[in-house]
Amino acid sequence: MYIESGIFQDYGINNFSLRRQVSMRKRKKLKKRKEPVNYEGRKYTDYLKFIEDNPTISTTQMDTVYNH
């Protein structure tokens, strides 16, 4: 903070003279993914009811992986 405000400028120290200060980049803030709000018809209990009502239909499970 002192360096950015120029207090040490008389001594030859500024932002460009500091190697770490120059080489570091600001990091991006990650946005959180929005989850669907309406889970109606997509819950496990709905799946169990579907299997009970349709015993001859074969089903497949699919998992989704989010990369954060």
mmCIF file of the N, C-alpha and C atoms, coordinates in Angstrom:
data_MODEL
# 
_entry.id   MODEL 
# 
loop_
_atom_site.group_PDB 
_atom_site.id 
_atom_site.type_symbol 
_atom_site.label_atom_id 
_atom_site.label_alt_id 
_atom_site.label_comp_id 
_atom_site.label_asym_id 
_atom_site.label_entity_id 
_atom_site.label_seq_id 
_atom_site.pdbx_PDB_ins_code 
_atom_site.Cartn_x 
_atom_site.Cartn_y 
_atom_site.Cartn_z 
_atom_site.occupancy 
_atom_site.B_iso_or_equiv 
_atom_site.pdbx_formal_charge 
_atom_site.auth_seq_id 
_atom_site.auth_comp_id 
_atom_site.auth_asym_id 
_atom_site.auth_atom_id 
_atom_site.pdbx_PDB_model_num 
ATOM 1   N N  . MET A 1 1  ? 0.813   -1.169  0.000   1.00 0.00 ? 1  MET A N  1 
ATOM 2   C CA . MET A 1 1  ? 0.000   0.000   0.000   1.00 0.00 ? 1  MET A CA 1 
ATOM 3   C C  . MET A 1 1  ? 0.874   1.257   0.000   1.00 0.00 ? 1  MET A C  1 
ATOM 4   N N  . TYR A 1 2  ? 1.989   1.203   0.734   1.00 0.00 ? 2  TYR A N  1 
ATOM 5   C CA . TYR A 1 2  ? 2.884   2.357   0.744   1.00 0.00 ? 2  TYR A CA 1 
ATOM 6   C C  . TYR A 1 2  ? 3.508   2.577   -0.628  1.00 0.00 ? 2  TYR A C  1 
ATOM 7   N N  . ILE A 1 3  ? 3.808   1.465   -1.301  1.00 0.00 ? 3  ILE A N  1 
ATOM 8   C CA . ILE A 1 3  ? 4.473   1.573   -2.601  1.00 0.00 ? 3  ILE A CA 1 
ATOM 9   C C  . ILE A 1 3  ? 3.514   2.158   -3.634  1.00 0.00 ? 3  ILE A C  1 
ATOM 10  N N  . GLU A 1 4  ? 2.241   1.698   -3.618  1.00 0.00 ? 4  GLU A N  1 
ATOM 11  C CA . GLU A 1 4  ? 1.257   2.222   -4.561  1.00 0.00 ? 4  GLU A CA 1 
ATOM 12  C C  . GLU A 1 4  ? 1.012   3.719   -4.347  1.00 0.00 ? 4  GLU A C  1 
ATOM 13  N N  . SER A 1 5  ? 1.086   4.176   -3.107  1.00 0.00 ? 5  SER A N  1 
ATOM 14  C CA . SER A 1 5  ? 0.830   5.583   -2.849  1.00 0.00 ? 5  SER A CA 1 
ATOM 15  C C  . SER A 1 5  ? 2.044   6.468   -3.141  1.00 0.00 ? 5  SER A C  1 
ATOM 16  N N  . GLY A 1 6  ? 3.227   5.864   -3.388  1.00 0.00 ? 6  GLY A N  1 
ATOM 17  C CA . GLY A 1 6  ? 4.394   6.624   -3.808  1.00 0.00 ? 6  GLY A CA 1 
ATOM 18  C C  . GLY A 1 6  ? 5.257   7.146   -2.675  1.00 0.00 ? 6  GLY A C  1 
ATOM 19  N N  . ILE A 1 7  ? 5.123   6.617   -1.473  1.00 0.00 ? 7  ILE A N  1 
ATOM 20  C CA . ILE A 1 7  ? 5.913   7.087   -0.334  1.00 0.00 ? 7  ILE A CA 1 
ATOM 21  C C  . ILE A 1 7  ? 7.404   6.792   -0.530  1.00 0.00 ? 7  ILE A C  1 
ATOM 22  N N  . PHE A 1 8  ? 7.734   5.619   -1.098  1.00 0.00 ? 8  PHE A N  1 
ATOM 23  C CA . PHE A 1 8  ? 9.137   5.229   -1.275  1.00 0.00 ? 8  PHE A CA 1 
ATOM 24  C C  . PHE A 1 8  ? 9.705   5.631   -2.630  1.00 0.00 ? 8  PHE A C  1 
ATOM 25  N N  . GLN A 1 9  ? 9.033   6.478   -3.369  1.00 0.00 ? 9  GLN A N  1 
ATOM 26  C CA . GLN A 1 9  ? 9.479   6.873   -4.700  1.00 0.00 ? 9  GLN A CA 1 
ATOM 27  C C  . GLN A 1 9  ? 10.806  7.643   -4.644  1.00 0.00 ? 9  GLN A C  1 
ATOM 28  N N  . ASP A 1 10 ? 11.059  8.384   -3.596  1.00 0.00 ? 10 ASP A N  1 
ATOM 29  C CA . ASP A 1 10 ? 12.317  9.117   -3.447  1.00 0.00 ? 10 ASP A CA 1 
ATOM 30  C C  . ASP A 1 10 ? 13.510  8.174   -3.321  1.00 0.00 ? 10 ASP A C  1 
ATOM 31  N N  . TYR A 1 11 ? 13.263  6.946   -2.858  1.00 0.00 ? 11 TYR A N  1 
ATOM 32  C CA . TYR A 1 11 ? 14.343  5.963   -2.676  1.00 0.00 ? 11 TYR A CA 1 
ATOM 33  C C  . TYR A 1 11 ? 14.495  5.037   -3.881  1.00 0.00 ? 11 TYR A C  1 
ATOM 34  N N  . GLY A 1 12 ? 13.769  5.298   -4.933  1.00 0.00 ? 12 GLY A N  1 
ATOM 35  C CA . GLY A 1 12 ? 13.889  4.494   -6.151  1.00 0.00 ? 12 GLY A CA 1 
ATOM 36  C C  . GLY A 1 12 ? 13.073  3.215   -6.128  1.00 0.00 ? 12 GLY A C  1 
ATOM 37  N N  . ILE A 1 13 ? 12.122  3.126   -5.242  1.00 0.00 ? 13 ILE A N  1 
ATOM 38  C CA . ILE A 1 13 ? 11.275  1.934   -5.158  1.00 0.00 ? 13 ILE A CA 1 
ATOM 39  C C  . ILE A 1 13 ? 9.891   2.310   -5.667  1.00 0.00 ? 13 ILE A C  1 
ATOM 40  N N  . ASN A 1 14 ? 9.484   1.617   -6.716  1.00 0.00 ? 14 ASN A N  1 
ATOM 41  C CA . ASN A 1 14 ? 8.133   1.806   -7.238  1.00 0.00 ? 14 ASN A CA 1 
ATOM 42  C C  . ASN A 1 14 ? 7.577   0.448   -7.645  1.00 0.00 ? 14 ASN A C  1 
ATOM 43  N N  . ASN A 1 15 ? 6.394   0.430   -8.224  1.00 0.00 ? 15 ASN A N  1 
ATOM 44  C CA . ASN A 1 15 ? 5.758   -0.836  -8.598  1.00 0.00 ? 15 ASN A CA 1 
ATOM 45  C C  . ASN A 1 15 ? 6.597   -1.643  -9.583  1.00 0.00 ? 15 ASN A C  1 
ATOM 46  N N  . PHE A 1 16 ? 7.288   -0.980  -10.489 1.00 0.00 ? 16 PHE A N  1 
ATOM 47  C CA . PHE A 1 16 ? 8.029   -1.691  -11.530 1.00 0.00 ? 16 PHE A CA 1 
ATOM 48  C C  . PHE A 1 16 ? 9.366   -2.222  -11.034 1.00 0.00 ? 16 PHE A C  1 
ATOM 49  N N  . SER A 1 17 ? 9.867   -1.718  -9.926  1.00 0.00 ? 17 SER A N  1 
ATOM 50  C CA . SER A 1 17 ? 11.136  -2.211  -9.416  1.00 0.00 ? 17 SER A CA 1 
ATOM 51  C C  . SER A 1 17 ? 10.964  -3.482  -8.590  1.00 0.00 ? 17 SER A C  1 
ATOM 52  N N  . LEU A 1 18 ? 9.778   -3.795  -8.238  1.00 0.00 ? 18 LEU A N  1 
ATOM 53  C CA . LEU A 1 18 ? 9.530   -5.004  -7.455  1.00 0.00 ? 18 LEU A CA 1 
ATOM 54  C C  . LEU A 1 18 ? 9.124   -6.140  -8.388  1.00 0.00 ? 18 LEU A C  1 
ATOM 55  N N  . ARG A 1 19 ? 9.955   -7.145  -8.482  1.00 0.00 ? 19 ARG A N  1 
ATOM 56  C CA . ARG A 1 19 ? 9.734   -8.237  -9.432  1.00 0.00 ? 19 ARG A CA 1 
ATOM 57  C C  . ARG A 1 19 ? 8.430   -8.980  -9.142  1.00 0.00 ? 19 ARG A C  1 
ATOM 58  N N  . ARG A 1 20 ? 8.194   -9.305  -7.907  1.00 0.00 ? 20 ARG A N  1 
ATOM 59  C CA . ARG A 1 20 ? 6.985   -10.056 -7.565  1.00 0.00 ? 20 ARG A CA 1 
ATOM 60  C C  . ARG A 1 20 ? 5.737   -9.217  -7.834  1.00 0.00 ? 20 ARG A C  1 
ATOM 61  N N  . GLN A 1 21 ? 5.798   -7.964  -7.522  1.00 0.00 ? 21 GLN A N  1 
ATOM 62  C CA . GLN A 1 21 ? 4.656   -7.076  -7.737  1.00 0.00 ? 21 GLN A CA 1 
ATOM 63  C C  . GLN A 1 21 ? 4.295   -7.014  -9.220  1.00 0.00 ? 21 GLN A C  1 
ATOM 64  N N  . VAL A 1 22 ? 5.293   -6.988  -10.075 1.00 0.00 ? 22 VAL A N  1 
ATOM 65  C CA . VAL A 1 22 ? 5.047   -6.878  -11.511 1.00 0.00 ? 22 VAL A CA 1 
ATOM 66  C C  . VAL A 1 22 ? 4.583   -8.207  -12.083 1.00 0.00 ? 22 VAL A C  1 
ATOM 67  N N  . SER A 1 23 ? 5.152   -9.329  -11.600 1.00 0.00 ? 23 SER A N  1 
ATOM 68  C CA . SER A 1 23 ? 4.854   -10.620 -12.211 1.00 0.00 ? 23 SER A CA 1 
ATOM 69  C C  . SER A 1 23 ? 3.504   -11.190 -11.776 1.00 0.00 ? 23 SER A C  1 
ATOM 70  N N  . MET A 1 24 ? 2.966   -10.742 -10.678 1.00 0.00 ? 24 MET A N  1 
ATOM 71  C CA . MET A 1 24 ? 1.694   -11.280 -10.222 1.00 0.00 ? 24 MET A CA 1 
ATOM 72  C C  . MET A 1 24 ? 0.536   -10.625 -10.978 1.00 0.00 ? 24 MET A C  1 
ATOM 73  N N  . ARG A 1 25 ? -0.402  -11.467 -11.434 1.00 0.00 ? 25 ARG A N  1 
ATOM 74  C CA . ARG A 1 25 ? -1.596  -10.961 -12.095 1.00 0.00 ? 25 ARG A CA 1 
ATOM 75  C C  . ARG A 1 25 ? -2.780  -11.086 -11.149 1.00 0.00 ? 25 ARG A C  1 
ATOM 76  N N  . LYS A 1 26 ? -3.752  -10.252 -11.324 1.00 0.00 ? 26 LYS A N  1 
ATOM 77  C CA . LYS A 1 26 ? -4.960  -10.361 -10.524 1.00 0.00 ? 26 LYS A CA 1 
ATOM 78  C C  . LYS A 1 26 ? -5.707  -11.614 -10.949 1.00 0.00 ? 26 LYS A C  1 
ATOM 79  N N  . ARG A 1 27 ? -6.239  -12.321 -9.979  1.00 0.00 ? 27 ARG A N  1 
ATOM 80  C CA . ARG A 1 27 ? -6.958  -13.559 -10.255 1.00 0.00 ? 27 ARG A CA 1 
ATOM 81  C C  . ARG A 1 27 ? -8.418  -13.280 -10.556 1.00 0.00 ? 27 ARG A C  1 
ATOM 82  N N  . LYS A 1 28 ? -8.964  -14.096 -11.445 1.00 0.00 ? 28 LYS A N  1 
ATOM 83  C CA . LYS A 1 28 ? -10.369 -13.953 -11.791 1.00 0.00 ? 28 LYS A CA 1 
ATOM 84  C C  . LYS A 1 28 ? -11.227 -14.567 -10.695 1.00 0.00 ? 28 LYS A C  1 
ATOM 85  N N  . LYS A 1 29 ? -12.347 -13.948 -10.425 1.00 0.00 ? 29 LYS A N  1 
ATOM 86  C CA . LYS A 1 29 ? -13.284 -14.508 -9.472  1.00 0.00 ? 29 LYS A CA 1 
ATOM 87  C C  . LYS A 1 29 ? -14.180 -15.491 -10.210 1.00 0.00 ? 29 LYS A C  1 
ATOM 88  N N  . LEU A 1 30 ? -14.311 -16.695 -9.657  1.00 0.00 ? 30 LEU A N  1 
ATOM 89  C CA . LEU A 1 30 ? -15.145 -17.706 -10.279 1.00 0.00 ? 30 LEU A CA 1 
ATOM 90  C C  . LEU A 1 30 ? -16.603 -17.478 -9.902  1.00 0.00 ? 30 LEU A C  1 
ATOM 91  N N  . LYS A 1 31 ? -17.458 -17.595 -10.895 1.00 0.00 ? 31 LYS A N  1 
ATOM 92  C CA . LYS A 1 31 ? -18.886 -17.475 -10.645 1.00 0.00 ? 31 LYS A CA 1 
ATOM 93  C C  . LYS A 1 31 ? -19.429 -18.860 -10.309 1.00 0.00 ? 31 LYS A C  1 
ATOM 94  N N  . LYS A 1 32 ? -20.272 -18.925 -9.311  1.00 0.00 ? 32 LYS A N  1 
ATOM 95  C CA . LYS A 1 32 ? -20.887 -20.197 -8.959  1.00 0.00 ? 32 LYS A CA 1 
ATOM 96  C C  . LYS A 1 32 ? -21.960 -20.530 -9.983  1.00 0.00 ? 32 LYS A C  1 
ATOM 97  N N  . ARG A 1 33 ? -22.062 -21.816 -10.280 1.00 0.00 ? 33 ARG A N  1 
ATOM 98  C CA . ARG A 1 33 ? -23.097 -22.249 -11.219 1.00 0.00 ? 33 ARG A CA 1 
ATOM 99  C C  . ARG A 1 33 ? -24.457 -22.181 -10.539 1.00 0.00 ? 33 ARG A C  1 
ATOM 100 N N  . LYS A 1 34 ? -25.429 -21.766 -11.314 1.00 0.00 ? 34 LYS A N  1 
ATOM 101 C CA . LYS A 1 34 ? -26.782 -21.693 -10.778 1.00 0.00 ? 34 LYS A CA 1 
ATOM 102 C C  . LYS A 1 34 ? -27.425 -23.073 -10.909 1.00 0.00 ? 34 LYS A C  1 
ATOM 103 N N  . GLU A 1 35 ? -27.920 -23.564 -9.812  1.00 0.00 ? 35 GLU A N  1 
ATOM 104 C CA . GLU A 1 35 ? -28.615 -24.846 -9.807  1.00 0.00 ? 35 GLU A CA 1 
ATOM 105 C C  . GLU A 1 35 ? -30.068 -24.623 -10.220 1.00 0.00 ? 35 GLU A C  1 
ATOM 106 N N  . PRO A 1 36 ? -30.653 -25.592 -10.910 1.00 0.00 ? 36 PRO A N  1 
ATOM 107 C CA . PRO A 1 36 ? -32.069 -25.441 -11.250 1.00 0.00 ? 36 PRO A CA 1 
ATOM 108 C C  . PRO A 1 36 ? -32.920 -25.399 -9.980  1.00 0.00 ? 36 PRO A C  1 
ATOM 109 N N  . VAL A 1 37 ? -33.868 -24.500 -9.949  1.00 0.00 ? 37 VAL A N  1 
ATOM 110 C CA . VAL A 1 37 ? -34.683 -24.304 -8.757  1.00 0.00 ? 37 VAL A CA 1 
ATOM 111 C C  . VAL A 1 37 ? -35.811 -25.318 -8.704  1.00 0.00 ? 37 VAL A C  1 
ATOM 112 N N  . ASN A 1 38 ? -36.392 -25.633 -9.839  1.00 0.00 ? 38 ASN A N  1 
ATOM 113 C CA . ASN A 1 38 ? -37.558 -26.506 -9.892  1.00 0.00 ? 38 ASN A CA 1 
ATOM 114 C C  . ASN A 1 38 ? -37.123 -27.958 -10.088 1.00 0.00 ? 38 ASN A C  1 
ATOM 115 N N  . TYR A 1 39 ? -37.234 -28.760 -9.023  1.00 0.00 ? 39 TYR A N  1 
ATOM 116 C CA . TYR A 1 39 ? -36.881 -30.176 -9.098  1.00 0.00 ? 39 TYR A CA 1 
ATOM 117 C C  . TYR A 1 39 ? -38.116 -31.056 -9.266  1.00 0.00 ? 39 TYR A C  1 
ATOM 118 N N  . GLU A 1 40 ? -39.239 -30.478 -9.582  1.00 0.00 ? 40 GLU A N  1 
ATOM 119 C CA . GLU A 1 40 ? -40.479 -31.242 -9.692  1.00 0.00 ? 40 GLU A CA 1 
ATOM 120 C C  . GLU A 1 40 ? -40.377 -32.257 -10.833 1.00 0.00 ? 40 GLU A C  1 
ATOM 121 N N  . GLY A 1 41 ? -40.630 -33.508 -10.513 1.00 0.00 ? 41 GLY A N  1 
ATOM 122 C CA . GLY A 1 41 ? -40.564 -34.576 -11.502 1.00 0.00 ? 41 GLY A CA 1 
ATOM 123 C C  . GLY A 1 41 ? -39.165 -35.125 -11.716 1.00 0.00 ? 41 GLY A C  1 
ATOM 124 N N  . ARG A 1 42 ? -38.193 -34.644 -10.960 1.00 0.00 ? 42 ARG A N  1 
ATOM 125 C CA . ARG A 1 42 ? -36.810 -35.110 -11.127 1.00 0.00 ? 42 ARG A CA 1 
ATOM 126 C C  . ARG A 1 42 ? -36.198 -35.625 -9.827  1.00 0.00 ? 42 ARG A C  1 
ATOM 127 N N  . LYS A 1 43 ? -37.020 -35.912 -8.853  1.00 0.00 ? 43 LYS A N  1 
ATOM 128 C CA . LYS A 1 43 ? -36.529 -36.411 -7.573  1.00 0.00 ? 43 LYS A CA 1 
ATOM 129 C C  . LYS A 1 43 ? -36.473 -37.931 -7.601  1.00 0.00 ? 43 LYS A C  1 
ATOM 130 N N  . TYR A 1 44 ? -35.768 -38.491 -6.625  1.00 0.00 ? 44 TYR A N  1 
ATOM 131 C CA . TYR A 1 44 ? -35.621 -39.944 -6.548  1.00 0.00 ? 44 TYR A CA 1 
ATOM 132 C C  . TYR A 1 44 ? -36.966 -40.620 -6.288  1.00 0.00 ? 44 TYR A C  1 
ATOM 133 N N  . THR A 1 45 ? -37.809 -39.975 -5.523  1.00 0.00 ? 45 THR A N  1 
ATOM 134 C CA . THR A 1 45 ? -39.140 -40.548 -5.270  1.00 0.00 ? 45 THR A CA 1 
ATOM 135 C C  . THR A 1 45 ? -39.957 -40.610 -6.558  1.00 0.00 ? 45 THR A C  1 
ATOM 136 N N  . ASP A 1 46 ? -39.794 -39.620 -7.432  1.00 0.00 ? 46 ASP A N  1 
ATOM 137 C CA . ASP A 1 46 ? -40.481 -39.649 -8.728  1.00 0.00 ? 46 ASP A CA 1 
ATOM 138 C C  . ASP A 1 46 ? -39.964 -40.803 -9.582  1.00 0.00 ? 46 ASP A C  1 
ATOM 139 N N  . TYR A 1 47 ? -38.675 -41.054 -9.507  1.00 0.00 ? 47 TYR A N  1 
ATOM 140 C CA . TYR A 1 47 ? -38.078 -42.177 -10.244 1.00 0.00 ? 47 TYR A CA 1 
ATOM 141 C C  . TYR A 1 47 ? -38.630 -43.512 -9.739  1.00 0.00 ? 47 TYR A C  1 
ATOM 142 N N  . LEU A 1 48 ? -38.702 -43.657 -8.419  1.00 0.00 ? 48 LEU A N  1 
ATOM 143 C CA . LEU A 1 48 ? -39.229 -44.903 -7.853  1.00 0.00 ? 48 LEU A CA 1 
ATOM 144 C C  . LEU A 1 48 ? -40.687 -45.119 -8.247  1.00 0.00 ? 48 LEU A C  1 
ATOM 145 N N  . LYS A 1 49 ? -41.462 -44.045 -8.281  1.00 0.00 ? 49 LYS A N  1 
ATOM 146 C CA . LYS A 1 49 ? -42.861 -44.163 -8.698  1.00 0.00 ? 49 LYS A CA 1 
ATOM 147 C C  . LYS A 1 49 ? -42.964 -44.555 -10.177 1.00 0.00 ? 49 LYS A C  1 
ATOM 148 N N  . PHE A 1 50 ? -42.078 -43.981 -11.013 1.00 0.00 ? 50 PHE A N  1 
ATOM 149 C CA . PHE A 1 50 ? -42.064 -44.324 -12.429 1.00 0.00 ? 50 PHE A CA 1 
ATOM 150 C C  . PHE A 1 50 ? -41.733 -45.799 -12.635 1.00 0.00 ? 50 PHE A C  1 
ATOM 151 N N  . ILE A 1 51 ? -40.751 -46.299 -11.889 1.00 0.00 ? 51 ILE A N  1 
ATOM 152 C CA . ILE A 1 51 ? -40.381 -47.719 -11.998 1.00 0.00 ? 51 ILE A CA 1 
ATOM 153 C C  . ILE A 1 51 ? -41.542 -48.612 -11.559 1.00 0.00 ? 51 ILE A C  1 
ATOM 154 N N  . GLU A 1 52 ? -42.227 -48.200 -10.518 1.00 0.00 ? 52 GLU A N  1 
ATOM 155 C CA . GLU A 1 52 ? -43.363 -48.986 -10.026 1.00 0.00 ? 52 GLU A CA 1 
ATOM 156 C C  . GLU A 1 52 ? -44.506 -48.998 -11.038 1.00 0.00 ? 52 GLU A C  1 
ATOM 157 N N  . ASP A 1 53 ? -44.765 -47.854 -11.674 1.00 0.00 ? 53 ASP A N  1 
ATOM 158 C CA . ASP A 1 53 ? -45.855 -47.758 -12.649 1.00 0.00 ? 53 ASP A CA 1 
ATOM 159 C C  . ASP A 1 53 ? -45.500 -48.427 -13.979 1.00 0.00 ? 53 ASP A C  1 
ATOM 160 N N  . ASN A 1 54 ? -44.210 -48.491 -14.338 1.00 0.00 ? 54 ASN A N  1 
ATOM 161 C CA . ASN A 1 54 ? -43.764 -49.042 -15.620 1.00 0.00 ? 54 ASN A CA 1 
ATOM 162 C C  . ASN A 1 54 ? -42.682 -50.106 -15.386 1.00 0.00 ? 54 ASN A C  1 
ATOM 163 N N  . PRO A 1 55 ? -43.073 -51.296 -14.951 1.00 0.00 ? 55 PRO A N  1 
ATOM 164 C CA . PRO A 1 55 ? -42.065 -52.318 -14.623 1.00 0.00 ? 55 PRO A CA 1 
ATOM 165 C C  . PRO A 1 55 ? -41.358 -52.914 -15.852 1.00 0.00 ? 55 PRO A C  1 
ATOM 166 N N  . THR A 1 56 ? -41.917 -52.774 -17.037 1.00 0.00 ? 56 THR A N  1 
ATOM 167 C CA . THR A 1 56 ? -41.305 -53.381 -18.222 1.00 0.00 ? 56 THR A CA 1 
ATOM 168 C C  . THR A 1 56 ? -40.285 -52.470 -18.896 1.00 0.00 ? 56 THR A C  1 
ATOM 169 N N  . ILE A 1 57 ? -40.242 -51.213 -18.533 1.00 0.00 ? 57 ILE A N  1 
ATOM 170 C CA . ILE A 1 57 ? -39.309 -50.266 -19.156 1.00 0.00 ? 57 ILE A CA 1 
ATOM 171 C C  . ILE A 1 57 ? -37.970 -50.332 -18.435 1.00 0.00 ? 57 ILE A C  1 
ATOM 172 N N  . SER A 1 58 ? -36.905 -50.500 -19.214 1.00 0.00 ? 58 SER A N  1 
ATOM 173 C CA . SER A 1 58 ? -35.572 -50.504 -18.600 1.00 0.00 ? 58 SER A CA 1 
ATOM 174 C C  . SER A 1 58 ? -35.087 -49.062 -18.446 1.00 0.00 ? 58 SER A C  1 
ATOM 175 N N  . THR A 1 59 ? -34.304 -48.820 -17.411 1.00 0.00 ? 59 THR A N  1 
ATOM 176 C CA . THR A 1 59 ? -33.813 -47.473 -17.139 1.00 0.00 ? 59 THR A CA 1 
ATOM 177 C C  . THR A 1 59 ? -32.290 -47.472 -17.082 1.00 0.00 ? 59 THR A C  1 
ATOM 178 N N  . THR A 1 60 ? -31.729 -46.298 -17.230 1.00 0.00 ? 60 THR A N  1 
ATOM 179 C CA . THR A 1 60 ? -30.282 -46.097 -17.160 1.00 0.00 ? 60 THR A CA 1 
ATOM 180 C C  . THR A 1 60 ? -30.002 -44.911 -16.248 1.00 0.00 ? 60 THR A C  1 
ATOM 181 N N  . GLN A 1 61 ? -28.949 -45.038 -15.465 1.00 0.00 ? 61 GLN A N  1 
ATOM 182 C CA . GLN A 1 61 ? -28.579 -43.955 -14.556 1.00 0.00 ? 61 GLN A CA 1 
ATOM 183 C C  . GLN A 1 61 ? -27.489 -43.121 -15.207 1.00 0.00 ? 61 GLN A C  1 
ATOM 184 N N  . MET A 1 62 ? -27.600 -41.797 -15.067 1.00 0.00 ? 62 MET A N  1 
ATOM 185 C CA . MET A 1 62 ? -26.589 -40.896 -15.616 1.00 0.00 ? 62 MET A CA 1 
ATOM 186 C C  . MET A 1 62 ? -26.219 -39.887 -14.536 1.00 0.00 ? 62 MET A C  1 
ATOM 187 N N  . ASP A 1 63 ? -24.927 -39.748 -14.265 1.00 0.00 ? 63 ASP A N  1 
ATOM 188 C CA . ASP A 1 63 ? -24.454 -38.770 -13.298 1.00 0.00 ? 63 ASP A CA 1 
ATOM 189 C C  . ASP A 1 63 ? -23.857 -37.583 -14.033 1.00 0.00 ? 63 ASP A C  1 
ATOM 190 N N  . THR A 1 64 ? -23.986 -36.423 -13.432 1.00 0.00 ? 64 THR A N  1 
ATOM 191 C CA . THR A 1 64 ? -23.410 -35.202 -13.998 1.00 0.00 ? 64 THR A CA 1 
ATOM 192 C C  . THR A 1 64 ? -22.348 -34.688 -13.053 1.00 0.00 ? 64 THR A C  1 
ATOM 193 N N  . VAL A 1 65 ? -21.191 -34.344 -13.597 1.00 0.00 ? 65 VAL A N  1 
ATOM 194 C CA . VAL A 1 65 ? -20.102 -33.835 -12.783 1.00 0.00 ? 65 VAL A CA 1 
ATOM 195 C C  . VAL A 1 65 ? -19.833 -32.388 -13.205 1.00 0.00 ? 65 VAL A C  1 
ATOM 196 N N  . TYR A 1 66 ? -19.865 -31.483 -12.240 1.00 0.00 ? 66 TYR A N  1 
ATOM 197 C CA . TYR A 1 66 ? -19.552 -30.083 -12.502 1.00 0.00 ? 66 TYR A CA 1 
ATOM 198 C C  . TYR A 1 66 ? -18.079 -29.850 -12.212 1.00 0.00 ? 66 TYR A C  1 
ATOM 199 N N  . ASN A 1 67 ? -17.436 -29.108 -13.085 1.00 0.00 ? 67 ASN A N  1 
ATOM 200 C CA . ASN A 1 67 ? -16.036 -28.768 -12.893 1.00 0.00 ? 67 ASN A CA 1 
ATOM 201 C C  . ASN A 1 67 ? -15.955 -27.338 -12.398 1.00 0.00 ? 67 ASN A C  1 
ATOM 202 N N  . HIS A 1 68 ? -15.586 -27.170 -11.143 1.00 0.00 ? 68 HIS A N  1 
ATOM 203 C CA . HIS A 1 68 ? -15.485 -25.821 -10.559 1.00 0.00 ? 68 HIS A CA 1 
ATOM 204 C C  . HIS A 1 68 ? -14.072 -25.391 -10.502 1.00 0.00 ? 68 HIS A C  1 
# 
